[in-house]
Amino acid sequence: MKTKLTKKQLALLEYLQDFTEEKGYSPSYREIMSGLGLTSVSAVAEHVENLVEKGVLKKVPGAARSLEILDYKHEDTVELFKVRMMECNSDEKEVLLRAADILGIDVE
């Protein structure tokens, strides 16, 4: 995958996915802050903006609770994971497997 995500970004995506599945709508920035143990809403906003720039999240400007994770289950993405896993060392493969699990991609 071209886009590298930090551990906090991956945690935010996982929290967003779980919250949205449970509640039927995305969390507020304050709920994300609390859920991830962050100390400020601005830290959440920065992570969200970075994820939007990376093409991982979509949001509607000016709308509350409008965060949406973009679909990583696209065939091309799955294929990229599989190709990368064939070419990497065991440490990198472990990271890719964890990332695929977080994103809900079946690579095996």
Residue pairs with C-beta under 8 A, 6 or more apart in sequence:
1 77
1 80
1 81
1 84
1 99
2 80
3 54
3 55
3 56
5 13
5 51
5 54
5 56
5 99
8 36
8 47
9 47
9 50
9 51
9 56
10 99
10 102
11 36
12 32
12 36
12 44
12 47
12 48
12 51
13 51
13 56
13 57
13 69
13 102
13 103
14 102
15 27
15 32
15 35
15 36
16 26
16 27
16 32
16 57
16 67
16 69
17 69
17 104
19 26
19 27
19 31
19 35
20 26
20 27
20 69
25 65
26 65
26 66
26 67
26 68
27 35
27 65
27 67
28 64
28 65
29 41
29 44
29 45
29 48
30 41
32 38
32 44
32 48
33 39
33 40
33 41
33 43
33 44
36 44
38 44
48 57
48 59
48 67
51 57
52 58
52 59
55 70
56 69
56 70
57 67
57 68
57 69
57 70
58 67
58 68
58 70
59 66
59 67
59 68
60 66
72 103
72 104
72 105
73 103
73 104
73 105
77 105
78 105
78 106
78 107
81 96
81 100
81 105
81 107
82 107
84 92
84 96
85 93
85 96
85 97
85 107
88 96
96 107
97 107
100 106
100 107
